[in-house]
Amino acid sequence: MEGAAELPLDQVRTLLAVVDEGTFDAAAAALHVTPSAVSQRVKALEQRTGRVLLLRTKPVRPTESGAVLVRLARQLARLEHDAYAELGLSGAGEPVRVSVAVNADSLATWFLGALTAVPRGPELCFELRREDEDHTAALLREGTVMAAVTSSPDPVPGCSVRTLGRMRYVPVAAPGFAARHLDGPLRDVLAEAPVVVFDRRDDFQDDFVRRLRRGRGGASPGRHSVPTPEGFVEAIAAGLGWGMVPEAQADPLLRTGRLVGLAPDRTVDVPLYWQQWRLDSPALAAVAEAVARTASRALRQ
């Protein structure tokens, strides 16, 4: 493969357009060229790199090699925009967009406070992608976002990583639910009691039960899926089932008696990290600093 410096930028940008628009025809319309020109540029880039870069599905998807070049294209666009801004050549009113992947619980508790702390004018806009903290790194790897709150301390290639802190979760239930379903040794009754989960990928409650039972089984198959942080907590408070709730959301409801703690000595801490593109971008640096400052107050250190 030839050096990255020899990759024609028009071909790299065309690859990005195809991925973003989903089809060769849509990319051609966005670039104001013919579909044939788009196809030729992508083929030329594949020949130059010696790799298949796109899966010709509907919509098209980048291969692992293609994702590397898509990320490169997005980073180049970011650097180009910042350079134009420093030279005073940005389009009038053109916003700087910072795309971030963040898990739902952070979004519902502390992350928006971090964004409000970023010094900005009307030219800075945020594009947030909600994703589980175990999967946000994939969006960085694909180049879909510039930064992410993730549970992985291992940096994605081309990214830096810093520790944010630990988000604490507590097992809770409504008092009436606990009286009906949780009368007995917790390790036994919790495996049989109805449970609330975020979605089908949420195995947090199962992991908690397995810890109690020393690796045996998981939470009950009788589960309610509620895919919003606020709805998740409200479903537990309403008595649909028990669940693991972020400490920041649980504390007010524990104080008022709407929830009861099931095992005060069995809290679970999830470490969170900030990963971002390794770019000299003032906007991205400002967001990173605001996120780190807010996390130092909101998360356990």
C-alpha positions, 0 to 999 in steps of 0.5 A: 500500500502506498503512503497515506500522503499519496492518497488523492483527497478527492477519492477519499472525500468521495468514499466518505460521501458514499458512506454518508449518503448510502448510495453511489447515486446519492453521493453523486448528487451531493458532490455534483458529479455523475454516478460514474465519476463516483464509481471510478473514484472509489474503484481507483482508491481501492486499486491504490490501496489494494483493499476492498473499501465498500460493501455494495449493500443498500445502504453501502457499508465500509469494510474494516479498511474502508472505515480507516479511510472514512475516519481519515476523511472526517479528520481531514474535514475537521482540520480543514474547517479549523484552518479556514476558521483561523484564516477567517475563510469560514462560510458566514454562520457555518457552525462547528459541529462536534459529534460525540457518542455517549451512553444513555445514563451519562446523558441522563445524569451529568453529560449535558451539564458538561456541554453547557460548560463549554465556552461557545457561541452560536457557531458551535453545535453538538451532535450526540449519538446515544449508545451503550458505553461498551459499544461507543468505541465502535463509532469512534473506530468507524469515524462516525463520531469525534469523541466518545464516553466509553468503558474501554481504557484501550484507545481506538487507533488514532485516538487519545484516552483519559479517565473520567471516573466511575459511575455507581449503580445501586440495585433498587425496587419499589417498596411494594414490589420488594415486599411481594417478590423479594422476601428471602435470601436476595441471591435466591429471590432476585433470580426469580423476580421480574426485572426491568432492563434497558434493551435486549443488549442490557445484561447489567442486571444478569451480571449482578445476579451472577455475582450474587450467585457466584456465577450461576444463572442470571436475572429472571426471564420475566423482564420488561424492556424500557429503552429510556433512562427516565422511563427505566427508573420510572418503571422500577418505581412503579413496581414493574420489576427491580433494576440497577439504577445510577446512584444520581437517579436513585438517591432522590427516590430513595430519600422519598421512599419511592425506592428501597435499596436491595443490597447497600453493600453490593453497589457496582461501579462502572469506569468511564473514559473519554476517547477522542480523535488525536487532532489539534482542534480547538473545539474538540479540546474545549469539549474535552476539558469541560467533560473532564471537569464536570466528570470530576465532580459528578463521578466517583474518582 
